[in-house]
Every structure is written in C-alpha cells, then in structure tokens.
C-alpha cells in the first residue's frame, strides 16, 4: 500500500514539499525585525515548513527507489 501511495500519488509529496517551501519562506521573512510581533508565528511556520520540505524529499526518494527497483526487475 505504501508503495502505491508513493508511486501513484506523487503529487501528494510534491504538494507537501511546495507547502513546506512556502511556509519556510514566510516564516523566514517573519524573522525580520519589522515583523517582531509575529516572531512566534515565524518560528512555527519555519518548523512546519522545514518538516514539510523533509517529508516531500522523503517521498521523492521513496519514489525514486521504487522506480529503480522496477527498472531492475523489468530488465532481468
């Protein structure tokens, strides 16, 4: 089931990664002194964004590994 989820629904980890990137950038901007009142929000967005980017990357790695295994199996 995990293999099907990773391989057939690659848009999910792409979407998680893009959302993570967006949160990461917005959180980073909120670290500027002029947004000092939003510092805590910036920290949380930074953390959520980092985690989303990590999950998106893990999904891409898993997809690549499954595809590589399938190519090796088809070539035999």
Beta strands, then each sheet from edge to edge (+ up, - down):
end
